[in-house]
Amino acid sequence: MRLTLPLLLIALLSGITYADDLQPLRVANQKSTIKALLEASGESKNVPYEIRWSEFPSASPLGEALNAGAVDIGALGDAPYVFALGAGASLKVVSIIHSEGRNTTALVVPKDSPIKTVADLKGKKIVTGRGSIGHYLAIKALATAGLTSQDVQFIFLLPSESRLVLDNGTADAWATWDPYTTVVTSQSQARVLISGNKLLSNHLYLAATSQAIADKRPQLDDFVARLDRAYAWANVHPNEYAAAQAKITGLPLQVHVEVAKDTHLTPVAIDDAVISGLQATADTYQKEGLLLTHIDVSQGFDKSFNAKRAPLSQASR
């Protein structure tokens, strides 16, 4: 698209030089969450390039699309990003958002379950998404009780299917994330067996293909900045953010309001501590036999994007 004079001036004043015709930025999206956030916050306005959205039901196919170069950028949790790198994807993390909430990730059991501790999960069935952050949470939680994934039976399903098998007793526990933790605890009175707040980083990694970084750096710099501002907006406008999400997910508005008010979103610098934390995730998956080879995750980060983001937290790990 051709820039108008005002947009060109804005671009120049912000220190970004745009060509007359910027290539579209192809953004992978899970259930329209990022798109809804940008629209609700007003950050989808006056974008000096076209954003082409692609929708994905979960992180796994999103990672596959990044790996195939079908999209330029997308958001993944710790575990899905490790699997994407393990599949040989030429990706770099360009932005990190830390999500801090009551039950951002959690391992839940039915309200009347006899399971009282993580140790009680031995021999039980845990439902989650294969390679998801829930999968990683389950592995980390089991380790706190001296157990491994060999001590339980995993059932791998999408979140929409997972609640059903928990409610009907097919599974004994569900390793999941918000808004599903809030849905199942409020509607089914499921009980949180262990929260991921102390076990996981609860980082959301915005990863771009190496090709996009080479060819579309101005667009990526601008998009990352817009997303940072949008998350900052969400922290102080939880009701509006919740309303935008409810329109997309079809979940009750009150669920999203509860999640939004309980969650604080903070930009995090790409530094050695973050990289070390993700390396531990990769090493855990290799130890569990879910990754067949060692992955050096340091190759999957681009620290140069830190300079375009402000302020960045060094504390949320």
ZAFITOR-142645 format. One record per residue (C-alpha): residue in three letters; x, z, y; residue number from 1. Coordinates in nm, 4 decimals. Layout:
N
<node type="ALA" u="X" w="Z" v="Y" seq="NUM"/>
...
***
This chain:
317
<node type="MET" u="0.0000" w="0.0000" v="0.0000" seq="1"/>
<node type="ARG" u="0.1220" w="-0.0719" v="0.3539" seq="2"/>
<node type="LEU" u="0.1891" w="0.2280" v="0.5755" seq="3"/>
<node type="THR" u="0.0089" w="0.2669" v="0.9054" seq="4"/>
<node type="LEU" u="0.2212" w="0.3524" v="1.2072" seq="5"/>
<node type="PRO" u="0.1112" w="0.7208" v="1.2129" seq="6"/>
<node type="LEU" u="0.1995" w="0.7662" v="0.8466" seq="7"/>
<node type="LEU" u="0.5334" w="0.5952" v="0.8950" seq="8"/>
<node type="LEU" u="0.6125" w="0.8251" v="1.1879" seq="9"/>
<node type="ILE" u="0.5155" w="1.1303" v="0.9821" seq="10"/>
<node type="ALA" u="0.7418" w="1.0134" v="0.7032" seq="11"/>
<node type="LEU" u="1.0347" w="0.9549" v="0.9365" seq="12"/>
<node type="LEU" u="0.9906" w="1.2882" v="1.1143" seq="13"/>
<node type="SER" u="0.9817" w="1.4717" v="0.7810" seq="14"/>
<node type="GLY" u="1.3202" w="1.3305" v="0.6937" seq="15"/>
<node type="ILE" u="1.1921" w="1.0899" v="0.4289" seq="16"/>
<node type="THR" u="1.2441" w="0.7197" v="0.4757" seq="17"/>
<node type="TYR" u="0.9693" w="0.5072" v="0.3247" seq="18"/>
<node type="ALA" u="0.9717" w="0.1399" v="0.2545" seq="19"/>
<node type="ASP" u="0.6796" w="-0.0712" v="0.3696" seq="20"/>
<node type="ASP" u="0.5521" w="-0.0928" v="0.0147" seq="21"/>
<node type="LEU" u="0.6177" w="0.2149" v="-0.1957" seq="22"/>
<node type="GLN" u="0.5598" w="0.1821" v="-0.5668" seq="23"/>
<node type="PRO" u="0.2644" w="0.3838" v="-0.7039" seq="24"/>
<node type="LEU" u="0.3462" w="0.7218" v="-0.8541" seq="25"/>
<node type="ARG" u="0.1979" w="0.7539" v="-1.2034" seq="26"/>
<node type="VAL" u="0.0982" w="1.1169" v="-1.2579" seq="27"/>
<node type="ALA" u="0.0002" w="1.2651" v="-1.5937" seq="28"/>
<node type="ASN" u="-0.2725" w="1.5248" v="-1.5688" seq="29"/>
<node type="GLN" u="-0.4251" w="1.7743" v="-1.8111" seq="30"/>
<node type="LYS" u="-0.8027" w="1.7949" v="-1.7625" seq="31"/>
<node type="SER" u="-0.7667" w="1.6932" v="-1.3952" seq="32"/>
<node type="THR" u="-0.6168" w="2.0315" v="-1.3013" seq="33"/>
<node type="ILE" u="-0.3471" w="1.9032" v="-1.0647" seq="34"/>
<node type="LYS" u="-0.5728" w="1.6353" v="-0.9227" seq="35"/>
<node type="ALA" u="-0.8472" w="1.8900" v="-0.8558" seq="36"/>
<node type="LEU" u="-0.5963" w="2.1234" v="-0.6902" seq="37"/>
<node type="LEU" u="-0.4625" w="1.8538" v="-0.4564" seq="38"/>
<node type="GLU" u="-0.8121" w="1.7413" v="-0.3618" seq="39"/>
<node type="ALA" u="-0.9449" w="2.0938" v="-0.3007" seq="40"/>
<node type="SER" u="-0.6429" w="2.1911" v="-0.0900" seq="41"/>
<node type="GLY" u="-0.6554" w="1.8727" v="0.1187" seq="42"/>
<node type="GLU" u="-0.3136" w="1.7628" v="-0.0063" seq="43"/>
<node type="SER" u="-0.4561" w="1.4406" v="-0.1514" seq="44"/>
<node type="LYS" u="-0.5109" w="1.3086" v="0.2022" seq="45"/>
<node type="ASN" u="-0.2701" w="1.0833" v="0.3911" seq="46"/>
<node type="VAL" u="-0.0486" w="1.0156" v="0.0924" seq="47"/>
<node type="PRO" u="0.1799" w="0.7236" v="0.1901" seq="48"/>
<node type="TYR" u="0.1770" w="0.5763" v="-0.1607" seq="49"/>
<node type="GLU" u="-0.0798" w="0.5319" v="-0.4355" seq="50"/>
<node type="ILE" u="-0.1182" w="0.8059" v="-0.6963" seq="51"/>
<node type="ARG" u="-0.2305" w="0.6668" v="-1.0308" seq="52"/>
<node type="TRP" u="-0.3705" w="0.9444" v="-1.2458" seq="53"/>
<node type="SER" u="-0.3718" w="0.9469" v="-1.6265" seq="54"/>
<node type="GLU" u="-0.5749" w="1.2146" v="-1.8041" seq="55"/>
<node type="PHE" u="-0.4637" w="1.3983" v="-2.1193" seq="56"/>
<node type="PRO" u="-0.6482" w="1.6609" v="-2.3267" seq="57"/>
<node type="SER" u="-0.3373" w="1.8692" v="-2.3945" seq="58"/>
<node type="ALA" u="0.0365" w="1.8955" v="-2.3363" seq="59"/>
<node type="SER" u="0.1448" w="1.7207" v="-2.6560" seq="60"/>
<node type="PRO" u="0.0076" w="1.3704" v="-2.5778" seq="61"/>
<node type="LEU" u="0.1140" w="1.4186" v="-2.2152" seq="62"/>
<node type="GLY" u="0.4711" w="1.4746" v="-2.3310" seq="63"/>
<node type="GLU" u="0.4487" w="1.1662" v="-2.5506" seq="64"/>
<node type="ALA" u="0.3374" w="0.9582" v="-2.2513" seq="65"/>
<node type="LEU" u="0.6353" w="1.0838" v="-2.0494" seq="66"/>
<node type="ASN" u="0.8634" w="1.0076" v="-2.3423" seq="67"/>
<node type="ALA" u="0.7280" w="0.6522" v="-2.3594" seq="68"/>
<node type="GLY" u="0.7674" w="0.5987" v="-1.9841" seq="69"/>
<node type="ALA" u="0.3937" w="0.5372" v="-1.9493" seq="70"/>
<node type="VAL" u="0.3806" w="0.7906" v="-1.6639" seq="71"/>
<node type="ASP" u="0.6359" w="0.9046" v="-1.4059" seq="72"/>
<node type="ILE" u="0.5700" w="1.2775" v="-1.3832" seq="73"/>
<node type="GLY" u="0.3628" w="1.5483" v="-1.5470" seq="74"/>
<node type="ALA" u="0.3369" w="1.9254" v="-1.5920" seq="75"/>
<node type="LEU" u="0.4288" w="2.1032" v="-1.9167" seq="76"/>
<node type="GLY" u="0.4787" w="2.4620" v="-2.0306" seq="77"/>
<node type="ASP" u="0.8020" w="2.5919" v="-2.1851" seq="78"/>
<node type="ALA" u="0.7291" w="2.4961" v="-2.5447" seq="79"/>
<node type="PRO" u="0.5773" w="2.1500" v="-2.4900" seq="80"/>
<node type="TYR" u="0.8689" w="2.0578" v="-2.2645" seq="81"/>
<node type="VAL" u="1.1180" w="2.1591" v="-2.5316" seq="82"/>
<node type="PHE" u="0.9360" w="1.9383" v="-2.7840" seq="83"/>
<node type="ALA" u="0.9391" w="1.6478" v="-2.5391" seq="84"/>
<node type="LEU" u="1.3152" w="1.6844" v="-2.4981" seq="85"/>
<node type="GLY" u="1.3499" w="1.7181" v="-2.8739" seq="86"/>
<node type="ALA" u="1.1749" w="1.3839" v="-2.9146" seq="87"/>
<node type="GLY" u="1.4521" w="1.2251" v="-2.7082" seq="88"/>
<node type="ALA" u="1.2647" w="1.1983" v="-2.3793" seq="89"/>
<node type="SER" u="1.4817" w="1.1159" v="-2.0782" seq="90"/>
<node type="LEU" u="1.3217" w="1.3760" v="-1.8536" seq="91"/>
<node type="LYS" u="1.4275" w="1.6118" v="-1.5748" seq="92"/>
<node type="VAL" u="1.2425" w="1.9158" v="-1.4414" seq="93"/>
<node type="VAL" u="1.1985" w="1.8612" v="-1.0675" seq="94"/>
<node type="SER" u="0.9724" w="2.1574" v="-0.9875" seq="95"/>
<node type="ILE" u="0.8776" w="2.4911" v="-1.1438" seq="96"/>
<node type="ILE" u="0.5736" w="2.7078" v="-1.0711" seq="97"/>
<node type="HIS" u="0.5558" w="3.0625" v="-1.2047" seq="98"/>
<node type="SER" u="0.2085" w="3.1852" v="-1.2972" seq="99"/>
<node type="GLU" u="0.1629" w="3.5615" v="-1.2882" seq="100"/>
<node type="GLY" u="-0.1698" w="3.6950" v="-1.4090" seq="101"/>
<node type="ARG" u="-0.3297" w="3.9561" v="-1.6280" seq="102"/>
<node type="ASN" u="-0.3671" w="3.7334" v="-1.9345" seq="103"/>
<node type="THR" u="-0.2034" w="3.4045" v="-1.8394" seq="104"/>
<node type="THR" u="-0.1155" w="3.3806" v="-2.2084" seq="105"/>
<node type="ALA" u="-0.2392" w="3.6131" v="-2.4816" seq="106"/>
<node type="LEU" u="-0.2905" w="3.6612" v="-2.8538" seq="107"/>
<node type="VAL" u="-0.6534" w="3.7644" v="-2.9021" seq="108"/>
<node type="VAL" u="-0.8583" w="3.8869" v="-3.1986" seq="109"/>
<node type="PRO" u="-1.2358" w="3.9300" v="-3.2455" seq="110"/>
<node type="LYS" u="-1.3778" w="4.2479" v="-3.0931" seq="111"/>
<node type="ASP" u="-1.4487" w="4.4127" v="-3.4316" seq="112"/>
<node type="SER" u="-1.1286" w="4.2952" v="-3.5986" seq="113"/>
<node type="PRO" u="-0.9418" w="4.5541" v="-3.8070" seq="114"/>
<node type="ILE" u="-0.6184" w="4.4085" v="-3.6659" seq="115"/>
<node type="LYS" u="-0.4803" w="4.6693" v="-3.4268" seq="116"/>
<node type="THR" u="-0.1124" w="4.5742" v="-3.3966" seq="117"/>
<node type="VAL" u="0.0951" w="4.2586" v="-3.4273" seq="118"/>
<node type="ALA" u="0.2295" w="4.3906" v="-3.7589" seq="119"/>
<node type="ASP" u="-0.1264" w="4.3708" v="-3.8949" seq="120"/>
<node type="LEU" u="-0.1113" w="3.9904" v="-3.8611" seq="121"/>
<node type="LYS" u="0.1015" w="3.9617" v="-4.1751" seq="122"/>
<node type="GLY" u="-0.0790" w="3.7314" v="-4.4161" seq="123"/>
<node type="LYS" u="-0.3419" w="3.6410" v="-4.1531" seq="124"/>
<node type="LYS" u="-0.4458" w="3.3107" v="-3.9950" seq="125"/>
<node type="ILE" u="-0.3570" w="3.2311" v="-3.6312" seq="126"/>
<node type="VAL" u="-0.5151" w="2.9349" v="-3.4544" seq="127"/>
<node type="THR" u="-0.3322" w="2.7630" v="-3.1682" seq="128"/>
<node type="GLY" u="-0.2048" w="2.4218" v="-3.0597" seq="129"/>
<node type="ARG" u="0.1013" w="2.2919" v="-3.2418" seq="130"/>
<node type="GLY" u="0.3970" w="2.2963" v="-3.0032" seq="131"/>
<node type="SER" u="0.1860" w="2.4593" v="-2.7330" seq="132"/>
<node type="ILE" u="0.2743" w="2.7618" v="-2.5249" seq="133"/>
<node type="GLY" u="0.0289" w="2.9507" v="-2.7468" seq="134"/>
<node type="HIS" u="0.2327" w="2.8528" v="-3.0523" seq="135"/>
<node type="TYR" u="0.5477" w="2.9860" v="-2.8895" seq="136"/>
<node type="LEU" u="0.3687" w="3.3064" v="-2.7838" seq="137"/>
<node type="ALA" u="0.2617" w="3.3662" v="-3.1434" seq="138"/>
<node type="ILE" u="0.6192" w="3.3239" v="-3.2676" seq="139"/>
<node type="LYS" u="0.7545" w="3.5596" v="-2.9988" seq="140"/>
<node type="ALA" u="0.4809" w="3.8129" v="-3.0671" seq="141"/>
<node type="LEU" u="0.5468" w="3.8089" v="-3.4424" seq="142"/>
<node type="ALA" u="0.9161" w="3.8693" v="-3.3752" seq="143"/>
<node type="THR" u="0.8330" w="4.1964" v="-3.1959" seq="144"/>
<node type="ALA" u="0.7018" w="4.3238" v="-3.5291" seq="145"/>
<node type="GLY" u="0.9866" w="4.1825" v="-3.7350" seq="146"/>
<node type="LEU" u="0.7744" w="3.8954" v="-3.8628" seq="147"/>
<node type="THR" u="0.8241" w="3.5184" v="-3.8582" seq="148"/>
<node type="SER" u="0.5900" w="3.2214" v="-3.8752" seq="149"/>
<node type="GLN" u="0.6407" w="3.2288" v="-4.2537" seq="150"/>
<node type="ASP" u="0.4485" w="3.5578" v="-4.2628" seq="151"/>
<node type="VAL" u="0.1267" w="3.4035" v="-4.1274" seq="152"/>
<node type="GLN" u="-0.0747" w="3.0857" v="-4.1683" seq="153"/>
<node type="PHE" u="-0.1102" w="2.8682" v="-3.8599" seq="154"/>
<node type="ILE" u="-0.4173" w="2.6561" v="-3.7958" seq="155"/>
<node type="PHE" u="-0.3380" w="2.3905" v="-3.5340" seq="156"/>
<node type="LEU" u="-0.6347" w="2.2857" v="-3.3198" seq="157"/>
<node type="LEU" u="-0.7246" w="2.2054" v="-2.9584" seq="158"/>
<node type="PRO" u="-0.8565" w="2.4970" v="-2.7471" seq="159"/>
<node type="SER" u="-1.2131" w="2.3640" v="-2.7586" seq="160"/>
<node type="GLU" u="-1.2051" w="2.3888" v="-3.1387" seq="161"/>
<node type="SER" u="-0.9987" w="2.7067" v="-3.1588" seq="162"/>
<node type="ARG" u="-1.2615" w="2.9381" v="-3.0131" seq="163"/>
<node type="LEU" u="-1.5126" w="2.8235" v="-3.2734" seq="164"/>
<node type="VAL" u="-1.2864" w="2.9067" v="-3.5676" seq="165"/>
<node type="LEU" u="-1.2051" w="3.2461" v="-3.4143" seq="166"/>
<node type="ASP" u="-1.5729" w="3.3262" v="-3.3580" seq="167"/>
<node type="ASN" u="-1.6804" w="3.2167" v="-3.7063" seq="168"/>
<node type="GLY" u="-1.4026" w="3.4083" v="-3.8797" seq="169"/>
<node type="THR" u="-1.2022" w="3.1110" v="-4.0072" seq="170"/>
<node type="ALA" u="-0.9065" w="3.2393" v="-3.8034" seq="171"/>
<node type="ASP" u="-0.8048" w="3.6007" v="-3.7546" seq="172"/>
<node type="ALA" u="-0.6365" w="3.5522" v="-3.4156" seq="173"/>
<node type="TRP" u="-0.6011" w="3.2940" v="-3.1394" seq="174"/>
<node type="ALA" u="-0.2841" w="3.2403" v="-2.9351" seq="175"/>
<node type="THR" u="-0.3973" w="3.0812" v="-2.6102" seq="176"/>
<node type="TRP" u="-0.3839" w="3.0760" v="-2.2314" seq="177"/>
<node type="ASP" u="-0.6100" w="3.1001" v="-1.9279" seq="178"/>
<node type="PRO" u="-0.8865" w="3.0073" v="-1.8654" seq="179"/>
<node type="TYR" u="-0.9494" w="3.0370" v="-2.2411" seq="180"/>
<node type="THR" u="-0.8257" w="3.3972" v="-2.2573" seq="181"/>
<node type="THR" u="-1.0762" w="3.4924" v="-1.9876" seq="182"/>
<node type="VAL" u="-1.3564" w="3.2914" v="-2.1518" seq="183"/>
<node type="VAL" u="-1.3155" w="3.4455" v="-2.4946" seq="184"/>
<node type="THR" u="-1.2615" w="3.8024" v="-2.3698" seq="185"/>
<node type="SER" u="-1.5606" w="3.7892" v="-2.1351" seq="186"/>
<node type="GLN" u="-1.8070" w="3.5894" v="-2.3468" seq="187"/>
<node type="SER" u="-1.7130" w="3.6918" v="-2.7015" seq="188"/>
<node type="GLN" u="-1.5604" w="4.0294" v="-2.6069" seq="189"/>
<node type="ALA" u="-1.2461" w="3.9294" v="-2.7936" seq="190"/>
<node type="ARG" u="-0.9668" w="4.1827" v="-2.7692" seq="191"/>
<node type="VAL" u="-0.6174" w="4.1124" v="-2.6371" seq="192"/>
<node type="LEU" u="-0.3759" w="4.2082" v="-2.9116" seq="193"/>
<node type="ILE" u="-0.0675" w="4.1310" v="-2.7037" seq="194"/>
<node type="SER" u="-0.0184" w="3.9645" v="-2.3670" seq="195"/>
<node type="GLY" u="0.2473" w="3.7042" v="-2.3009" seq="196"/>
<node type="ASN" u="0.3345" w="3.8523" v="-1.9620" seq="197"/>
<node type="LYS" u="0.6429" w="4.0288" v="-2.0978" seq="198"/>
<node type="LEU" u="0.7234" w="3.7796" v="-2.3721" seq="199"/>
<node type="LEU" u="0.7183" w="3.4442" v="-2.1918" seq="200"/>
<node type="SER" u="0.8378" w="3.3023" v="-1.8623" seq="201"/>
<node type="ASN" u="0.4887" w="3.1677" v="-1.7848" seq="202"/>
<node type="HIS" u="0.6536" w="2.8790" v="-1.6028" seq="203"/>
<node type="LEU" u="0.4922" w="2.5426" v="-1.5486" seq="204"/>
<node type="TYR" u="0.7536" w="2.2666" v="-1.5458" seq="205"/>
<node type="LEU" u="0.6896" w="1.9502" v="-1.3479" seq="206"/>
<node type="ALA" u="0.9019" w="1.6925" v="-1.5292" seq="207"/>
<node type="ALA" u="0.9800" w="1.3380" v="-1.4160" seq="208"/>
<node type="THR" u="1.1363" w="1.0523" v="-1.6065" seq="209"/>
<node type="SER" u="1.4932" w="0.9633" v="-1.5186" seq="210"/>
<node type="GLN" u="1.3695" w="0.6163" v="-1.4265" seq="211"/>
<node type="ALA" u="1.1198" w="0.7571" v="-1.1768" seq="212"/>
<node type="ILE" u="1.3883" w="0.9789" v="-1.0214" seq="213"/>
<node type="ALA" u="1.6062" w="0.6715" v="-0.9752" seq="214"/>
<node type="ASP" u="1.3339" w="0.4388" v="-0.8463" seq="215"/>
<node type="LYS" u="1.0773" w="0.6662" v="-0.6803" seq="216"/>
<node type="ARG" u="1.2690" w="0.9566" v="-0.5299" seq="217"/>
<node type="PRO" u="1.0805" w="0.9550" v="-0.1932" seq="218"/>
<node type="GLN" u="0.7468" w="0.9682" v="-0.3741" seq="219"/>
<node type="LEU" u="0.8640" w="1.2492" v="-0.6012" seq="220"/>
<node type="ASP" u="1.0015" w="1.4543" v="-0.3099" seq="221"/>
<node type="ASP" u="0.6726" w="1.4169" v="-0.1282" seq="222"/>
<node type="PHE" u="0.4592" w="1.4917" v="-0.4356" seq="223"/>
<node type="VAL" u="0.6548" w="1.8068" v="-0.5224" seq="224"/>
<node type="ALA" u="0.6172" w="1.9341" v="-0.1648" seq="225"/>
<node type="ARG" u="0.2437" w="1.8623" v="-0.1685" seq="226"/>
<node type="LEU" u="0.2018" w="2.0485" v="-0.4939" seq="227"/>
<node type="ASP" u="0.3948" w="2.3514" v="-0.3634" seq="228"/>
<node type="ARG" u="0.1674" w="2.3640" v="-0.0587" seq="229"/>
<node type="ALA" u="-0.1398" w="2.3220" v="-0.2770" seq="230"/>
<node type="TYR" u="-0.0451" w="2.6149" v="-0.5010" seq="231"/>
<node type="ALA" u="0.0235" w="2.8295" v="-0.1930" seq="232"/>
<node type="TRP" u="-0.3251" w="2.7341" v="-0.0697" seq="233"/>
<node type="ALA" u="-0.4773" w="2.8323" v="-0.4069" seq="234"/>
<node type="ASN" u="-0.3285" w="3.1826" v="-0.3771" seq="235"/>
<node type="VAL" u="-0.5336" w="3.2491" v="-0.0620" seq="236"/>
<node type="HIS" u="-0.8408" w="3.0387" v="-0.1475" seq="237"/>
<node type="PRO" u="-0.9269" w="3.1487" v="-0.5036" seq="238"/>
<node type="ASN" u="-1.3005" w="3.0843" v="-0.4697" seq="239"/>
<node type="GLU" u="-1.2544" w="2.7271" v="-0.3489" seq="240"/>
<node type="TYR" u="-0.9915" w="2.6559" v="-0.6133" seq="241"/>
<node type="ALA" u="-1.2154" w="2.8017" v="-0.8837" seq="242"/>
<node type="ALA" u="-1.5088" w="2.5872" v="-0.7721" seq="243"/>
<node type="ALA" u="-1.2957" w="2.2719" v="-0.7943" seq="244"/>
<node type="GLN" u="-1.1794" w="2.3625" v="-1.1453" seq="245"/>
<node type="ALA" u="-1.5283" w="2.4506" v="-1.2689" seq="246"/>
<node type="LYS" u="-1.6523" w="2.1036" v="-1.1767" seq="247"/>
<node type="ILE" u="-1.3852" w="1.9555" v="-1.4023" seq="248"/>
<node type="THR" u="-1.3869" w="2.1890" v="-1.7026" seq="249"/>
<node type="GLY" u="-1.7578" w="2.2653" v="-1.7272" seq="250"/>
<node type="LEU" u="-1.6702" w="2.6321" v="-1.7818" seq="251"/>
<node type="PRO" u="-1.8707" w="2.8957" v="-1.5899" seq="252"/>
<node type="LEU" u="-1.7678" w="2.9289" v="-1.2261" seq="253"/>
<node type="GLN" u="-1.7242" w="3.3037" v="-1.2646" seq="254"/>
<node type="VAL" u="-1.4586" w="3.2499" v="-1.5322" seq="255"/>
<node type="HIS" u="-1.2497" w="3.0376" v="-1.2981" seq="256"/>
<node type="VAL" u="-1.3063" w="3.2798" v="-1.0079" seq="257"/>
<node type="GLU" u="-1.1810" w="3.5677" v="-1.2218" seq="258"/>
<node type="VAL" u="-0.8739" w="3.3706" v="-1.3296" seq="259"/>
<node type="ALA" u="-0.7962" w="3.2448" v="-0.9787" seq="260"/>
<node type="LYS" u="-0.8228" w="3.5893" v="-0.8202" seq="261"/>
<node type="ASP" u="-0.6038" w="3.7409" v="-1.0904" seq="262"/>
<node type="THR" u="-0.3322" w="3.4736" v="-1.0817" seq="263"/>
<node type="HIS" u="-0.0515" w="3.4312" v="-0.8302" seq="264"/>
<node type="LEU" u="0.1416" w="3.1035" v="-0.8265" seq="265"/>
<node type="THR" u="0.5005" w="3.1007" v="-0.7001" seq="266"/>
<node type="PRO" u="0.7581" w="2.8204" v="-0.6686" seq="267"/>
<node type="VAL" u="1.0745" w="2.8971" v="-0.8634" seq="268"/>
<node type="ALA" u="1.4229" w="2.7608" v="-0.8099" seq="269"/>
<node type="ILE" u="1.5820" w="2.5517" v="-1.0821" seq="270"/>
<node type="ASP" u="1.8819" w="2.7705" v="-1.1643" seq="271"/>
<node type="ASP" u="2.0966" w="2.8849" v="-1.4539" seq="272"/>
<node type="ALA" u="1.8621" w="3.1754" v="-1.5386" seq="273"/>
<node type="VAL" u="1.5669" w="2.9391" v="-1.5815" seq="274"/>
<node type="ILE" u="1.7731" w="2.6984" v="-1.7896" seq="275"/>
<node type="SER" u="1.9008" w="2.9825" v="-2.0086" seq="276"/>
<node type="GLY" u="1.5445" w="3.1013" v="-2.0651" seq="277"/>
<node type="LEU" u="1.4313" w="2.7584" v="-2.1808" seq="278"/>
<node type="GLN" u="1.7380" w="2.7285" v="-2.4036" seq="279"/>
<node type="ALA" u="1.6220" w="3.0465" v="-2.5779" seq="280"/>
<node type="THR" u="1.2852" w="2.8802" v="-2.6388" seq="281"/>
<node type="ALA" u="1.4529" w="2.5755" v="-2.7919" seq="282"/>
<node type="ASP" u="1.6776" w="2.7931" v="-3.0082" seq="283"/>
<node type="THR" u="1.3758" w="2.9884" v="-3.1319" seq="284"/>
<node type="TYR" u="1.2003" w="2.6692" v="-3.2395" seq="285"/>
<node type="GLN" u="1.5144" w="2.5503" v="-3.4182" seq="286"/>
<node type="LYS" u="1.5444" w="2.8849" v="-3.5977" seq="287"/>
<node type="GLU" u="1.1801" w="2.8535" v="-3.7068" seq="288"/>
<node type="GLY" u="1.2502" w="2.5055" v="-3.8439" seq="289"/>
<node type="LEU" u="1.0164" w="2.3358" v="-3.5957" seq="290"/>
<node type="LEU" u="1.3100" w="2.1546" v="-3.4340" seq="291"/>
<node type="LEU" u="1.5561" w="1.9985" v="-3.6730" seq="292"/>
<node type="THR" u="1.8516" w="1.9706" v="-3.4353" seq="293"/>
<node type="HIS" u="2.0014" w="2.1706" v="-3.1512" seq="294"/>
<node type="ILE" u="1.8823" w="2.0711" v="-2.8042" seq="295"/>
<node type="ASP" u="2.0878" w="2.1263" v="-2.4898" seq="296"/>
<node type="VAL" u="1.8048" w="2.1809" v="-2.2419" seq="297"/>
<node type="SER" u="2.0423" w="2.1870" v="-1.9431" seq="298"/>
<node type="GLN" u="2.0278" w="1.8079" v="-1.9523" seq="299"/>
<node type="GLY" u="1.6572" w="1.8300" v="-1.8732" seq="300"/>
<node type="PHE" u="1.6804" w="1.9730" v="-1.5192" seq="301"/>
<node type="ASP" u="1.7587" w="1.8278" v="-1.1766" seq="302"/>
<node type="LYS" u="1.8691" w="2.1006" v="-0.9328" seq="303"/>
<node type="SER" u="1.8875" w="1.8556" v="-0.6418" seq="304"/>
<node type="PHE" u="1.5112" w="1.8929" v="-0.5936" seq="305"/>
<node type="ASN" u="1.5614" w="2.2586" v="-0.4903" seq="306"/>
<node type="ALA" u="1.6733" w="2.1404" v="-0.1474" seq="307"/>
<node type="LYS" u="1.3305" w="1.9903" v="-0.0745" seq="308"/>
<node type="ARG" u="1.1373" w="2.3051" v="-0.1635" seq="309"/>
<node type="ALA" u="1.1042" w="2.6188" v="0.0458" seq="310"/>
<node type="PRO" u="1.0914" w="2.9084" v="0.0028" seq="311"/>
<node type="LEU" u="1.1913" w="2.9409" v="-0.3599" seq="312"/>
<node type="SER" u="1.1648" w="3.2603" v="-0.5628" seq="313"/>
<node type="GLN" u="1.4703" w="3.3806" v="-0.7542" seq="314"/>
<node type="ALA" u="1.2920" w="3.6795" v="-0.9073" seq="315"/>
<node type="SER" u="1.0117" w="3.5489" v="-1.1284" seq="316"/>
<node type="ARG" u="1.1570" w="3.5074" v="-1.4747" seq="317"/>
***
